[in-house]
Amino acid sequence: MRSNEQPSAALPAALINLLALDLPSAKRLMEKLGWPRYRAQQIFRWLHRRRVSDLAQMTDLSKTERARLRAIARIERITECQVFRSADGTRKFLGRLEDGLTVESVLIPDAGRLTLCLSTQVGCTLDCGFCLTGRMGLKRNLKAHEIVDQVLMVQDRLEAMEKVTNLVLMGMGEPLANLDAVSDAIIRLTNTSWGLGIPARRITLSTAGLASRLQDVAALGINLAISLNATTNAQRDRLMPAVNRLHPLNDLLAACRHYPLPPRQRLTFEYVLLAGVNDTEQDARRLTKLLNGLRCKVNLIPFNEFPGSPFRRPDEASVLRFQSVVRRAGLDVFIRKSKGRDVLGACGQLGDLPPSQERALLMPVGAGC
């Protein structure tokens, strides 16, 4: 059937958000329109690589084809956002979704890299006590295109010569509790023909420890980070009660030991240091025993405080002492430099605050951008 002929099947009355379609769905739409299936990849290139928001910009479709597509489809992008800039150059983006909820993404400059921290849920299904997002509860899962749209939203607002080099799924939410959407998003982010073409080796997924789903991450070809934060089940029950009830430390570490690591990759273990809670030398020694024999590195994250939290950030001497104990055991251990703390953009600081506290802490530099 030629492209100017009527489709053989009825098309839906409601306008379709093209960005929300996966590639098989887009190909089925092309068939209903009577167009060649390769048109789906053409459209996807416009959406992901050129970040168009108007069907009229798809100039390798004829005017007639664009008019026909406009009658049944739209492009729904995040257009309303606020940008908060930290003194250290970190930028936090608050994007408003179609249903009025907001999603937070953080752009972090570091040693020639520009890392974008993406959210996978609005709120979180877990209740980790040291994380502001956990206090929100789960509003809803993000859809695959909403995860990808965070990258598009930020790319639209980059300064000249800037380029996102790395992605980390470490923002709001537990990625493995929204695995189908995350997997679809990874396909869109890494595809080199019509997607964003970001190498999988530059993408890291961080999980609070959903042990039963770790194997699914391996198939995505990306890096895996496990948020550990405790060296005993009693500690973890206090700090991360929901996930530790489902996957206690022994089960989690067993899953890590069975994880099919590619030859040149390592697991990353993240450990948030909380003053007087999990930052002692005894904790450090227990950590080295837990990780013994694993091909891994450890990122130590001194707690980033937020209003209303009962936890406190340890002093530098305690952090260095903890690092020294772990390093003497032969593990690669790094202290993660906190960035964006003054705009609540650092690890564990994403989420809702009472309006009065939020106004006092944040000053937007790009409201309505």
Order of alpha helices (4+ residues) and beta strands (2+ residues): beta-alpha-alpha-alpha-beta-beta-beta-beta-beta-beta-beta-alpha-beta-alpha-beta-alpha-beta-alpha-alpha-alpha-beta-alpha-beta-alpha-beta-alpha
